[in-house]
Every structure is written in C-alpha cells, then in structure tokens.
Amino acid sequence: MDWIYLILAGGFEVVGVTGMNRIVKYKNVQSYMILFIGFICSFSFLGLAMKTLSLGLSYAVWTGIGTIGGTIVGMVFYGESKDWKRILFIGMILTAVIGLKLIS
C-alpha cells in the first residue's frame, strides 16, 4: 500500500504543478483550487508512504514522478519542446525510479 500512496503523491504533485502553471496564465479561483488540492493531497499521500518507506527513497521517487509527469504535461498540453534529448533524460529518470523500486 505504501507504494500506491507514493505513486498517488507523485500524481498529485503533477496536479499541483499544473495548477501553478494555470495561475501564471489565468489567475482564477479554479487554478488556485487545482494548486492547493494537488499539493495538499500530494503531501498527505507522501506522509502516508513515508510511514513505511525511507525518506531518501520516498523523496527520490516522489520528485521523479513529479518531474516526469510535469514535463510530459508541459509537452502534451502546453507546447513545450519534445526534443529527443529531453525524452532521453526523462527515460533516464524513469529508469532510476524503477531501479530504486527494484532494490528496496
């Protein structure tokens, strides 16, 4: 269950970051709600995951999911660069997160 909490925490991190991007563009109540709900849920699930998983592992996986998710959302929905080098490094982050799961 701890890994599910950690994955949910990373997913909600992406929601929170998306809310930040929307605030920059729109500055409306809906954007602030997305930001606050995303980060509140993210930190809550991260706290639950850290009851059984180590700090270093939890933080590395959480930030990895947030980084990959935020980058993909930026590329798909906000027209950010889809350069092959960027995709390569996203793959490297994903490989590292999977490696951490395999050794823990």
C-alpha positions as CSV (number, residue, x, y, z in Angstrom):
1,M,0.0,0.0,0.0
2,D,3.0,2.3,0.7
3,W,4.0,2.3,-3.0
4,I,0.4,3.1,-4.1
5,Y,0.5,6.1,-1.7
6,L,3.8,7.2,-3.1
7,I,2.6,6.9,-6.7
8,L,-0.6,8.9,-5.8
9,A,1.6,11.5,-4.1
10,G,3.6,11.9,-7.3
11,G,0.5,12.1,-9.4
12,F,-1.0,14.9,-7.2
13,E,2.4,16.7,-7.3
14,V,1.8,16.9,-11.1
15,V,-1.7,18.3,-10.4
16,G,-0.2,20.9,-8.1
17,V,2.4,22.0,-10.6
18,T,-0.2,22.1,-13.3
19,G,-2.1,24.5,-11.0
20,M,0.9,26.7,-10.7
21,N,1.2,26.9,-14.5
22,R,-2.5,27.8,-14.8
23,I,-2.2,30.5,-12.1
24,V,0.6,32.2,-14.2
25,K,-1.7,32.1,-17.2
26,Y,-5.2,32.7,-15.9
27,K,-5.1,33.8,-12.2
28,N,-8.6,32.5,-11.4
29,V,-10.1,30.6,-8.5
30,Q,-10.2,27.3,-10.3
31,S,-6.4,27.5,-10.9
32,Y,-5.7,28.2,-7.2
33,M,-8.0,25.3,-6.2
34,I,-6.1,22.9,-8.5
35,L,-2.8,24.1,-7.0
36,F,-3.9,23.8,-3.3
37,I,-5.8,20.5,-3.7
38,G,-2.9,19.0,-5.7
39,F,-0.3,19.9,-3.2
40,I,-2.4,19.1,-0.1
41,C,-3.1,15.6,-1.5
42,S,0.5,15.2,-2.6
43,F,2.0,15.9,0.8
44,S,-0.7,13.8,2.6
45,F,0.0,10.7,0.5
46,L,3.7,11.3,0.7
47,G,3.4,11.4,4.5
48,L,1.5,8.1,4.5
49,A,4.1,6.5,2.2
50,M,6.9,7.6,4.5
51,K,5.4,5.7,7.4
52,T,7.0,2.6,6.0
53,L,9.3,3.7,3.2
54,S,12.6,5.5,3.9
55,L,12.9,9.3,3.4
56,G,15.5,9.1,0.7
57,L,13.6,6.5,-1.4
58,S,10.3,8.3,-0.9
59,Y,11.6,11.7,-1.8
60,A,13.6,10.4,-4.9
61,V,10.6,8.5,-6.3
62,W,8.1,11.4,-5.5
63,T,10.3,14.0,-7.2
64,G,10.9,11.7,-10.1
65,I,7.2,11.1,-10.7
66,G,6.6,14.9,-10.4
67,T,9.4,15.7,-12.8
68,I,8.4,13.2,-15.4
69,G,4.7,14.0,-15.1
70,G,5.2,17.7,-15.1
71,T,7.5,17.5,-18.2
72,I,5.0,15.3,-20.0
73,V,2.1,17.6,-19.2
74,G,4.1,20.5,-20.4
75,M,4.9,18.8,-23.7
76,V,1.4,17.5,-24.4
77,F,-0.7,20.4,-23.2
78,Y,1.5,23.5,-23.2
79,G,3.5,23.1,-26.3
80,E,6.9,22.6,-24.6
81,S,9.8,21.1,-26.5
82,K,9.6,17.5,-27.5
83,D,13.3,17.2,-28.4
84,W,14.8,13.7,-28.3
85,K,17.4,14.7,-25.7
86,R,14.6,15.8,-23.3
87,I,12.8,12.5,-23.8
88,L,16.0,10.6,-23.3
89,F,16.7,12.2,-20.0
90,I,13.0,11.6,-18.9
91,G,13.7,7.9,-19.7
92,M,16.8,8.0,-17.5
93,I,14.8,9.4,-14.6
94,L,12.2,6.7,-15.1
95,T,14.9,4.0,-15.2
96,A,16.3,5.4,-11.9
97,V,12.9,5.3,-10.2
98,I,12.3,1.7,-11.3
99,G,15.8,0.8,-10.2
100,L,15.1,2.2,-6.7
101,K,11.9,0.2,-6.5
102,L,13.7,-3.0,-7.5
103,I,16.4,-2.6,-4.9
104,S,14.2,-1.7,-2.0
